Amino acid sequence: MSAPLSDLRRVLLLTHTGREDAREVARAFCKALTAHGIVVRLVDSEAAQLAVDAGSYEPALEIVSADDRPSRDCEIAVVIGGDGTILRAAELTHGTTTPLLGVNLGHVGFLAEAESDDVESTIEAIVARRYTAEERLTIDVSVYQGKELLSSTFALNEASVEKAARERMLEVVVEIDGRPLSRWGCDGVVCATPTGSTAYNFSAGGPVVWPGVEALLMVPISAHALFARPMVVAPTSVLAVEVLARTEGAGVLWCDGRRTVDLPPGARIEVRRGASPVRLVRLHEAPFTDRLVAKFGLSVEGWRGAAERRRRGIEASDEGGQR
């Protein structure tokens, strides 16, 4: 007898279907999860590219539209690809509590938790619910022209205000907590989260911020100004970038490198802590330092910390015995 629909476990599977290796991994997830009685849900456009027969699985695969809240009733969303695929998944699940588990098939894959050779152990962890989820701060982004709200969106990594034409500089005034801070002629301004500190913010010369730190970051890009340093502010702060009205041409707002808004001269962009965080799945309790070392291939040759701690521990126990 099959389980009642309300009792069925569901997993949303999102895939970078432009890659054959990703498609193979996705089909392996479909086969393994359904074999454990878990319903796998696919977005219709991806299901077509995966060339799967929904009815040939037991339980059958669920095929839904990307516009039809695909993560509803799903305990987890498995994302197969790189950071770009995870950012797309964050769009589809934004405003829900469904956590994202990234399986990295990209290059750095900073947002991913598992690698492609960890597929079997990752499936086992999902089946056994052997994982935790941590909340990551997002930002809500609003674009105004005068009093008119032109656009509103969100970002997990960053919102960047950039010049639209290569030959022209962007003239902006930046503001923090309702007070003007500085005026820059620049290529752009990045407003990032701690999660995004290792993305565009990092490339622009901003600081790496540990995910456990709640903060907002503002980093100018190639600014012609005396005071143009990266800044880290409170998570309760409101950042604003005003494009000066006399700026020639227009600028453009990029959110997570995926969504764009054209910025006319005089536009005002406000960035504040997002109302809905994104939840990322963790399979291991590895320190963020280890993730930095692994993802960036950092050299730690010559480090003696562990040996020194062990040596001091032995010395301390000896001293304790002598007392």
WOSUL-V37827 format. One line per field, one symbol per residue. psi: psi as a letter, one per 30 degrees, with the letter a starting at -180 (. if undefined). Layout:
psi->???
This chain:
psi->klkkeffkkkkkjkkiffkeeeeeeeeeeeeeeffggkkkkkkeeeeeffhkjeffljlkkkklkffhifgkgkfljkjjbaeeeeeeeeefgkglgklkjkjkgbdeheflfllfggeeeeeeeeeghillkkkkklkkkkkkjbfkjelkalkedlkkklkfkefkkkjlkkkkhgkkelkkklfakkjlleegfgbeeefggllkkkffkjlkkkjljhkilejilkkkllfflkkkkkjkfgkkalakkkjggeklkkjlkfkkkkklkkfjlkkkkkflhklfeeeeeeefhkkgkfkgeeeeeeeeeeeeeeeeef.
